[in-house]
């Protein structure tokens, strides 16, 4: 965003009532803003998204208007206005969905180091360290987002909240499925008076098995995508151009330089697309 939501409260102060009315259908936005730690209201963020999308669309409209006027010498409003409206809708939707993207990204970063943090916590609790001190040690460890989550739990407990309530708050706050599962098991064990060590050991074991399954599934899927990549990187450029040359000899159409460039460009962008898709499918486990 050009105008950051945290710094634009003076801009939206007069329109906050309109923002509350219009943003009412976007109920999921409240929880997403809380989960990413953005200290702003839903209505304010909605108005800031509207303003930033409007800035982008007006800027593009002005740029196209000036370019077309310089080229043709006549003012044109239809084309730049239509494109500016489309850009406004796209950017407005992106800005509204961006907190959800950050929430999912944070959950991925939590899952990335979750196994190591839980093993550390299990080792400490098994050695006789109390659960609170174990969580405090994990909170200052080098476990990225999961350390921040445990730091929030420790701060809530130091502020007077019970361990169970602080852990439940963490389970509601995060989008990580395994963190939720770990928290609910710990809470149930603490309420029943059972062994916390056994609960942590079961969670760590199931998490490791799940990660191993993810790796096996990705390896099997990677074989298929490797074949798709070879098709776009080797088979289509070579055999495709060869077939075009052979067919052009019969039809006397010829193969132009532009056609070769088009084949290379299509092959390049297809390879980039396949590599990007495979990268997005890679399980986030080891950083």
Short mmCIF file of the C-alpha atoms (twelve columns), coordinates in Angstrom:
data_MODEL
# 
_entry.id   MODEL 
# 
loop_
_atom_site.group_PDB 
_atom_site.id 
_atom_site.type_symbol 
_atom_site.label_atom_id 
_atom_site.label_alt_id 
_atom_site.label_comp_id 
_atom_site.label_asym_id 
_atom_site.label_seq_id 
_atom_site.Cartn_x 
_atom_site.Cartn_y 
_atom_site.Cartn_z 
_atom_site.pdbx_PDB_model_num 
ATOM 1   C CA . UNK A 1   0.000   0.000   0.000   1 
ATOM 2   C CA . UNK A 2   1.105   3.566   -0.696  1 
ATOM 3   C CA . UNK A 3   -0.626  4.835   2.468   1 
ATOM 4   C CA . UNK A 4   -0.023  2.410   5.332   1 
ATOM 5   C CA . UNK A 5   -3.116  1.609   7.468   1 
ATOM 6   C CA . UNK A 6   -1.290  2.388   10.722  1 
ATOM 7   C CA . UNK A 7   -0.494  5.950   9.572   1 
ATOM 8   C CA . UNK A 8   -3.747  6.957   7.869   1 
ATOM 9   C CA . UNK A 9   -6.176  7.301   10.761  1 
ATOM 10  C CA . UNK A 10  -6.439  11.059  10.291  1 
ATOM 11  C CA . UNK A 11  -7.490  10.488  6.680   1 
ATOM 12  C CA . UNK A 12  -10.365 8.110   7.483   1 
ATOM 13  C CA . UNK A 13  -11.571 9.682   10.745  1 
ATOM 14  C CA . UNK A 14  -14.474 11.540  9.128   1 
ATOM 15  C CA . UNK A 15  -15.629 8.527   7.101   1 
ATOM 16  C CA . UNK A 16  -15.319 5.830   9.766   1 
ATOM 17  C CA . UNK A 17  -19.107 5.485   10.042  1 
ATOM 18  C CA . UNK A 18  -19.436 4.821   6.315   1 
ATOM 19  C CA . UNK A 19  -16.569 2.330   6.592   1 
ATOM 20  C CA . UNK A 20  -18.333 0.435   9.395   1 
ATOM 21  C CA . UNK A 21  -21.491 0.186   7.298   1 
ATOM 22  C CA . UNK A 22  -19.854 -0.910  4.047   1 
ATOM 23  C CA . UNK A 23  -17.340 -3.305  5.629   1 
ATOM 24  C CA . UNK A 24  -20.010 -5.170  7.617   1 
ATOM 25  C CA . UNK A 25  -20.207 -8.135  5.158   1 
ATOM 26  C CA . UNK A 26  -16.436 -8.729  5.450   1 
ATOM 27  C CA . UNK A 27  -16.648 -10.434 8.855   1 
ATOM 28  C CA . UNK A 28  -13.484 -12.501 8.320   1 
ATOM 29  C CA . UNK A 29  -11.384 -9.334  8.093   1 
ATOM 30  C CA . UNK A 30  -11.602 -8.680  11.856  1 
ATOM 31  C CA . UNK A 31  -10.005 -11.991 12.847  1 
ATOM 32  C CA . UNK A 32  -7.359  -11.768 10.109  1 
ATOM 33  C CA . UNK A 33  -6.212  -8.332  11.291  1 
ATOM 34  C CA . UNK A 34  -5.940  -9.618  14.861  1 
ATOM 35  C CA . UNK A 35  -3.985  -12.719 13.798  1 
ATOM 36  C CA . UNK A 36  -1.366  -10.696 11.904  1 
ATOM 37  C CA . UNK A 37  -1.014  -8.262  14.809  1 
ATOM 38  C CA . UNK A 38  -2.267  -5.184  12.936  1 
ATOM 39  C CA . UNK A 39  -3.634  -2.754  15.512  1 
ATOM 40  C CA . UNK A 40  -6.387  -1.201  13.432  1 
ATOM 41  C CA . UNK A 41  -10.125 -1.678  13.044  1 
ATOM 42  C CA . UNK A 42  -11.814 -3.445  10.158  1 
ATOM 43  C CA . UNK A 43  -13.586 -0.301  8.996   1 
ATOM 44  C CA . UNK A 44  -10.356 1.709   8.994   1 
ATOM 45  C CA . UNK A 45  -8.487  -0.956  7.027   1 
ATOM 46  C CA . UNK A 46  -11.395 -1.170  4.572   1 
ATOM 47  C CA . UNK A 47  -11.280 2.589   3.960   1 
ATOM 48  C CA . UNK A 48  -7.491  2.570   3.598   1 
ATOM 49  C CA . UNK A 49  -7.752  -0.249  1.048   1 
ATOM 50  C CA . UNK A 50  -10.333 1.800   -0.862  1 
ATOM 51  C CA . UNK A 51  -8.127  4.912   -0.808  1 
ATOM 52  C CA . UNK A 52  -4.988  3.048   -1.912  1 
ATOM 53  C CA . UNK A 53  -6.837  1.285   -4.736  1 
ATOM 54  C CA . UNK A 54  -8.246  4.661   -5.805  1 
ATOM 55  C CA . UNK A 55  -4.755  6.183   -5.852  1 
ATOM 56  C CA . UNK A 56  -3.454  3.398   -8.102  1 
ATOM 57  C CA . UNK A 57  -6.413  3.597   -10.488 1 
ATOM 58  C CA . UNK A 58  -6.331  7.411   -10.736 1 
ATOM 59  C CA . UNK A 59  -2.561  7.344   -11.325 1 
ATOM 60  C CA . UNK A 60  -2.944  4.837   -14.145 1 
ATOM 61  C CA . UNK A 61  -5.859  6.797   -15.610 1 
ATOM 62  C CA . UNK A 62  -3.817  10.024  -15.597 1 
ATOM 63  C CA . UNK A 63  -0.809  8.302   -17.172 1 
ATOM 64  C CA . UNK A 64  -2.840  6.734   -19.999 1 
ATOM 65  C CA . UNK A 65  -4.783  9.934   -20.564 1 
ATOM 66  C CA . UNK A 66  -1.580  11.955  -20.978 1 
ATOM 67  C CA . UNK A 67  0.041   9.369   -23.263 1 
ATOM 68  C CA . UNK A 68  -3.016  9.121   -25.512 1 
ATOM 69  C CA . UNK A 69  -3.388  12.904  -25.614 1 
ATOM 70  C CA . UNK A 70  0.254   13.364  -26.594 1 
ATOM 71  C CA . UNK A 71  -0.034  10.704  -29.277 1 
ATOM 72  C CA . UNK A 72  -3.349  11.663  -30.851 1 
ATOM 73  C CA . UNK A 73  -3.785  15.283  -29.758 1 
ATOM 74  C CA . UNK A 74  -7.362  14.566  -28.622 1 
ATOM 75  C CA . UNK A 75  -8.559  13.825  -25.075 1 
ATOM 76  C CA . UNK A 76  -9.736  10.216  -24.554 1 
ATOM 77  C CA . UNK A 77  -11.702 9.239   -21.466 1 
ATOM 78  C CA . UNK A 78  -13.375 5.932   -22.310 1 
ATOM 79  C CA . UNK A 79  -10.294 3.691   -22.569 1 
ATOM 80  C CA . UNK A 80  -8.297  5.092   -19.624 1 
ATOM 81  C CA . UNK A 81  -11.447 5.298   -17.494 1 
ATOM 82  C CA . UNK A 82  -12.409 1.688   -18.171 1 
ATOM 83  C CA . UNK A 83  -8.901  0.410   -17.465 1 
ATOM 84  C CA . UNK A 84  -8.678  2.559   -14.343 1 
ATOM 85  C CA . UNK A 85  -11.930 1.056   -13.049 1 
ATOM 86  C CA . UNK A 86  -10.677 -2.472  -13.652 1 
ATOM 87  C CA . UNK A 87  -7.390  -1.667  -11.882 1 
ATOM 88  C CA . UNK A 88  -9.334  -0.194  -8.944  1 
ATOM 89  C CA . UNK A 89  -11.391 -3.384  -8.510  1 
ATOM 90  C CA . UNK A 90  -8.313  -5.609  -8.781  1 
ATOM 91  C CA . UNK A 91  -6.223  -3.627  -6.277  1 
ATOM 92  C CA . UNK A 92  -9.146  -3.216  -3.882  1 
ATOM 93  C CA . UNK A 93  -9.726  -6.967  -3.860  1 
ATOM 94  C CA . UNK A 94  -6.013  -7.654  -3.409  1 
ATOM 95  C CA . UNK A 95  -5.739  -5.253  -0.472  1 
ATOM 96  C CA . UNK A 96  -8.768  -6.806  1.246   1 
ATOM 97  C CA . UNK A 97  -7.410  -10.330 0.760   1 
ATOM 98  C CA . UNK A 98  -3.838  -9.439  1.749   1 
ATOM 99  C CA . UNK A 99  -4.336  -10.031 5.529   1 
ATOM 100 C CA . UNK A 100 -5.546  -13.554 4.725   1 
ATOM 101 C CA . UNK A 101 -2.337  -14.127 2.709   1 
ATOM 102 C CA . UNK A 102 -0.247  -12.932 5.661   1 
ATOM 103 C CA . UNK A 103 -2.152  -15.224 8.021   1 
ATOM 104 C CA . UNK A 104 -1.471  -18.262 5.810   1 
ATOM 105 C CA . UNK A 105 2.164   -17.251 5.381   1 
ATOM 106 C CA . UNK A 106 2.570   -16.964 9.134   1 
ATOM 107 C CA . UNK A 107 0.998   -20.407 9.609   1 
ATOM 108 C CA . UNK A 108 3.478   -21.842 7.109   1 
ATOM 109 C CA . UNK A 109 6.391   -20.255 8.979   1 
ATOM 110 C CA . UNK A 110 5.059   -21.711 12.224  1 
ATOM 111 C CA . UNK A 111 4.785   -25.219 10.765  1 
ATOM 112 C CA . UNK A 112 8.317   -24.918 9.390   1 
ATOM 113 C CA . UNK A 113 9.932   -24.873 12.866  1 
ATOM 114 C CA . UNK A 114 7.144   -26.448 14.894  1 
ATOM 115 C CA . UNK A 115 8.708   -29.918 15.137  1 
ATOM 116 C CA . UNK A 116 12.019  -28.523 16.444  1 
ATOM 117 C CA . UNK A 117 10.290  -26.267 18.984  1 
ATOM 118 C CA . UNK A 118 8.082   -29.089 20.274  1 
ATOM 119 C CA . UNK A 119 11.071  -31.452 20.542  1 
ATOM 120 C CA . UNK A 120 12.886  -28.792 22.561  1 
ATOM 121 C CA . UNK A 121 9.848   -28.340 24.802  1 
ATOM 122 C CA . UNK A 122 9.465   -32.118 25.192  1 
ATOM 123 C CA . UNK A 123 13.135  -32.502 26.145  1 
ATOM 124 C CA . UNK A 124 12.876  -29.792 28.796  1 
ATOM 125 C CA . UNK A 125 9.624   -31.082 30.307  1 
ATOM 126 C CA . UNK A 126 10.980  -34.641 30.305  1 
ATOM 127 C CA . UNK A 127 14.044  -33.377 32.204  1 
ATOM 128 C CA . UNK A 128 11.903  -31.968 34.994  1 
ATOM 129 C CA . UNK A 129 11.473  -28.375 33.817  1 
ATOM 130 C CA . UNK A 130 7.959   -27.045 34.397  1 
ATOM 131 C CA . UNK A 131 5.795   -26.304 31.355  1 
ATOM 132 C CA . UNK A 132 5.894   -22.539 31.875  1 
ATOM 133 C CA . UNK A 133 9.702   -22.397 32.026  1 
ATOM 134 C CA . UNK A 134 9.890   -24.696 29.004  1 
ATOM 135 C CA . UNK A 135 7.642   -22.363 27.007  1 
ATOM 136 C CA . UNK A 136 9.688   -19.383 28.181  1 
ATOM 137 C CA . UNK A 137 12.881  -21.044 26.940  1 
ATOM 138 C CA . UNK A 138 11.287  -21.863 23.588  1 
ATOM 139 C CA . UNK A 139 10.063  -18.264 23.290  1 
ATOM 140 C CA . UNK A 140 13.666  -16.996 23.350  1 
ATOM 141 C CA . UNK A 141 14.883  -19.767 21.038  1 
ATOM 142 C CA . UNK A 142 15.621  -19.365 17.363  1 
ATOM 143 C CA . UNK A 143 12.329  -20.829 16.092  1 
ATOM 144 C CA . UNK A 144 11.001  -17.816 14.197  1 
ATOM 145 C CA . UNK A 145 7.187   -17.449 14.360  1 
ATOM 146 C CA . UNK A 146 6.536   -20.269 16.838  1 
ATOM 147 C CA . UNK A 147 8.891   -18.562 19.299  1 
ATOM 148 C CA . UNK A 148 6.829   -15.383 18.942  1 
ATOM 149 C CA . UNK A 149 3.643   -17.340 19.660  1 
ATOM 150 C CA . UNK A 150 5.105   -18.848 22.830  1 
ATOM 151 C CA . UNK A 151 6.413   -15.415 23.809  1 
ATOM 152 C CA . UNK A 152 2.846   -14.092 23.624  1 
ATOM 153 C CA . UNK A 153 1.711   -17.003 25.826  1 
ATOM 154 C CA . UNK A 154 4.429   -16.260 28.385  1 
ATOM 155 C CA . UNK A 155 3.519   -12.564 28.441  1 
ATOM 156 C CA . UNK A 156 -0.166  -13.399 28.970  1 
ATOM 157 C CA . UNK A 157 0.719   -15.707 31.870  1 
ATOM 158 C CA . UNK A 158 2.971   -13.074 33.436  1 
ATOM 159 C CA . UNK A 159 0.079   -10.607 33.106  1 
ATOM 160 C CA . UNK A 160 -2.071  -12.822 35.327  1 
ATOM 161 C CA . UNK A 161 -3.773  -15.160 32.854  1 
ATOM 162 C CA . UNK A 162 -3.834  -18.868 33.650  1 
ATOM 163 C CA . UNK A 163 -1.730  -21.267 31.572  1 
ATOM 164 C CA . UNK A 164 -4.829  -22.952 30.143  1 
ATOM 165 C CA . UNK A 165 -6.437  -19.665 29.088  1 
ATOM 166 C CA . UNK A 166 -3.179  -18.394 27.560  1 
ATOM 167 C CA . UNK A 167 -2.731  -21.610 25.569  1 
ATOM 168 C CA . UNK A 168 -6.354  -21.535 24.399  1 
ATOM 169 C CA . UNK A 169 -5.847  -17.952 23.252  1 
ATOM 170 C CA . UNK A 170 -2.829  -19.105 21.250  1 
ATOM 171 C CA . UNK A 171 -4.877  -21.911 19.684  1 
ATOM 172 C CA . UNK A 172 -7.552  -19.460 18.563  1 
ATOM 173 C CA . UNK A 173 -4.998  -16.939 17.297  1 
ATOM 174 C CA . UNK A 174 -3.000  -19.234 15.018  1 
ATOM 175 C CA . UNK A 175 -4.026  -20.851 11.723  1 
ATOM 176 C CA . UNK A 176 -1.583  -23.754 12.053  1 
ATOM 177 C CA . UNK A 177 -3.488  -27.023 12.258  1 
ATOM 178 C CA . UNK A 178 -0.781  -28.778 14.258  1 
ATOM 179 C CA . UNK A 179 -0.406  -25.909 16.702  1 
ATOM 180 C CA . UNK A 180 -4.155  -26.062 17.347  1 
ATOM 181 C CA . UNK A 181 -3.947  -29.828 17.818  1 
ATOM 182 C CA . UNK A 182 -0.988  -29.478 20.193  1 
ATOM 183 C CA . UNK A 183 -2.712  -26.774 22.227  1 
ATOM 184 C CA . UNK A 184 -5.986  -28.668 22.577  1 
ATOM 185 C CA . UNK A 185 -4.168  -31.834 23.697  1 
ATOM 186 C CA . UNK A 186 -2.107  -29.910 26.240  1 
ATOM 187 C CA . UNK A 187 -5.178  -28.125 27.564  1 
ATOM 188 C CA . UNK A 188 -7.144  -31.364 27.912  1 
ATOM 189 C CA . UNK A 189 -4.199  -33.072 29.634  1 
ATOM 190 C CA . UNK A 190 -3.714  -30.159 32.042  1 
ATOM 191 C CA . UNK A 191 -7.407  -30.156 32.928  1 
ATOM 192 C CA . UNK A 192 -7.486  -33.907 33.505  1 
ATOM 193 C CA . UNK A 193 -4.197  -34.000 35.406  1 
ATOM 194 C CA . UNK A 194 -2.570  -36.510 33.040  1 
ATOM 195 C CA . UNK A 195 1.041   -36.517 31.868  1 
ATOM 196 C CA . UNK A 196 2.049   -33.533 29.762  1 
ATOM 197 C CA . UNK A 197 5.144   -35.441 28.613  1 
ATOM 198 C CA . UNK A 198 3.068   -38.209 27.021  1 
ATOM 199 C CA . UNK A 199 0.855   -35.669 25.252  1 
ATOM 200 C CA . UNK A 200 3.873   -33.838 23.821  1 
ATOM 201 C CA . UNK A 201 5.519   -37.117 22.796  1 
ATOM 202 C CA . UNK A 202 2.380   -38.207 20.894  1 
ATOM 203 C CA . UNK A 203 2.066   -34.832 19.151  1 
ATOM 204 C CA . UNK A 204 5.732   -34.811 18.100  1 
ATOM 205 C CA . UNK A 205 5.493   -38.389 16.818  1 
ATOM 206 C CA . UNK A 206 2.376   -37.675 14.738  1 
ATOM 207 C CA . UNK A 207 3.903   -34.450 13.398  1 
ATOM 208 C CA . UNK A 208 7.072   -36.233 12.261  1 
ATOM 209 C CA . UNK A 209 5.014   -38.955 10.559  1 
ATOM 210 C CA . UNK A 210 2.916   -36.324 8.802   1 
ATOM 211 C CA . UNK A 211 6.009   -34.503 7.559   1 
ATOM 212 C CA . UNK A 212 7.480   -37.748 6.248   1 
ATOM 213 C CA . UNK A 213 4.224   -38.444 4.411   1 
ATOM 214 C CA . UNK A 214 4.330   -34.945 2.902   1 
ATOM 215 C CA . UNK A 215 7.843   -35.603 1.593   1 
ATOM 216 C CA . UNK A 216 6.844   -38.956 0.065   1 
ATOM 217 C CA . UNK A 217 3.762   -37.464 -1.600  1 
ATOM 218 C CA . UNK A 218 5.761   -34.543 -2.980  1 
ATOM 219 C CA . UNK A 219 8.430   -36.914 -4.343  1 
ATOM 220 C CA . UNK A 220 5.807   -38.922 -6.206  1 
ATOM 221 C CA . UNK A 221 4.155   -35.766 -7.512  1 
ATOM 222 C CA . UNK A 222 7.536   -34.365 -8.542  1 
ATOM 223 C CA . UNK A 223 8.043   -37.246 -10.996 1 
ATOM 224 C CA . UNK A 224 4.963   -36.182 -12.953 1 
ATOM 225 C CA . UNK A 225 5.886   -32.492 -12.957 1 
ATOM 226 C CA . UNK A 226 9.424   -33.340 -14.077 1 
ATOM 227 C CA . UNK A 227 7.906   -35.003 -17.121 1 
ATOM 228 C CA . UNK A 228 5.744   -31.925 -17.801 1 
ATOM 229 C CA . UNK A 229 8.815   -29.701 -17.510 1 
ATOM 230 C CA . UNK A 230 10.761  -31.876 -19.969 1 
ATOM 231 C CA . UNK A 231 7.876   -31.621 -22.436 1 
ATOM 232 C CA . UNK A 232 7.956   -27.813 -22.409 1 
ATOM 233 C CA . UNK A 233 11.746  -27.493 -22.094 1 
ATOM 234 C CA . UNK A 234 12.936  -30.123 -24.609 1 
ATOM 235 C CA . UNK A 235 10.269  -31.985 -26.527 1 
ATOM 236 C CA . UNK A 236 8.028   -29.154 -27.731 1 
ATOM 237 C CA . UNK A 237 10.834  -26.727 -28.756 1 
ATOM 238 C CA . UNK A 238 12.826  -29.380 -30.666 1 
ATOM 239 C CA . UNK A 239 10.174  -31.668 -32.111 1 
ATOM 240 C CA . UNK A 240 7.724   -28.795 -32.548 1 
ATOM 241 C CA . UNK A 241 10.134  -26.716 -34.593 1 
ATOM 242 C CA . UNK A 242 11.204  -29.796 -36.571 1 
ATOM 243 C CA . UNK A 243 7.584   -30.577 -37.445 1 
ATOM 244 C CA . UNK A 244 7.003   -26.957 -38.469 1 
ATOM 245 C CA . UNK A 245 10.025  -27.089 -40.783 1 
ATOM 246 C CA . UNK A 246 8.864   -30.360 -42.337 1 
ATOM 247 C CA . UNK A 247 5.299   -29.138 -42.805 1 
ATOM 248 C CA . UNK A 248 6.484   -25.837 -44.247 1 
ATOM 249 C CA . UNK A 249 8.365   -27.772 -46.946 1 
ATOM 250 C CA . UNK A 250 5.085   -29.318 -48.119 1 
ATOM 251 C CA . UNK A 251 2.952   -26.193 -47.785 1 
ATOM 252 C CA . UNK A 252 5.672   -23.815 -49.022 1 
ATOM 253 C CA . UNK A 253 4.720   -21.453 -46.218 1 
ATOM 254 C CA . UNK A 254 8.155   -21.243 -44.628 1 
ATOM 255 C CA . UNK A 255 9.122   -20.782 -40.997 1 
ATOM 256 C CA . UNK A 256 9.730   -17.159 -40.127 1 
ATOM 257 C CA . UNK A 257 12.100  -15.726 -37.554 1 
ATOM 258 C CA . UNK A 258 9.118   -14.443 -35.582 1 
ATOM 259 C CA . UNK A 259 7.738   -17.976 -35.287 1 
ATOM 260 C CA . UNK A 260 11.003  -19.218 -33.815 1 
ATOM 261 C CA . UNK A 261 10.977  -16.359 -31.303 1 
ATOM 262 C CA . UNK A 262 7.354   -17.131 -30.408 1 
ATOM 263 C CA . UNK A 263 8.151   -20.818 -29.788 1 
ATOM 264 C CA . UNK A 264 11.108  -19.893 -27.571 1 
ATOM 265 C CA . UNK A 265 9.023   -17.330 -25.638 1 
ATOM 266 C CA . UNK A 266 6.152   -19.775 -25.062 1 
ATOM 267 C CA . UNK A 267 8.602   -22.461 -23.950 1 
ATOM 268 C CA . UNK A 268 10.344  -20.052 -21.564 1 
ATOM 269 C CA . UNK A 269 7.178   -18.811 -19.879 1 
ATOM 270 C CA . UNK A 270 5.813   -22.363 -19.659 1 
ATOM 271 C CA . UNK A 271 9.002   -23.488 -17.906 1 
ATOM 272 C CA . UNK A 272 8.829   -20.564 -15.488 1 
ATOM 273 C CA . UNK A 273 5.186   -21.405 -14.760 1 
ATOM 274 C CA . UNK A 274 5.915   -25.079 -14.102 1 
ATOM 275 C CA . UNK A 275 8.902   -24.275 -11.860 1 
ATOM 276 C CA . UNK A 276 6.861   -21.722 -9.906  1 
ATOM 277 C CA . UNK A 277 3.978   -24.144 -9.458  1 
ATOM 278 C CA . UNK A 278 6.278   -26.951 -8.277  1 
ATOM 279 C CA . UNK A 279 7.937   -24.552 -5.848  1 
ATOM 280 C CA . UNK A 280 4.565   -23.583 -4.417  1 
ATOM 281 C CA . UNK A 281 3.722   -27.260 -3.930  1 
ATOM 282 C CA . UNK A 282 6.929   -27.988 -2.013  1 
ATOM 283 C CA . UNK A 283 6.143   -28.799 1.633   1 
ATOM 284 C CA . UNK A 284 7.510   -26.148 3.990   1 
ATOM 285 C CA . UNK A 285 9.326   -28.295 6.506   1 
ATOM 286 C CA . UNK A 286 13.039  -27.542 6.589   1 
ATOM 287 C CA . UNK A 287 13.180  -23.794 5.968   1 
# 
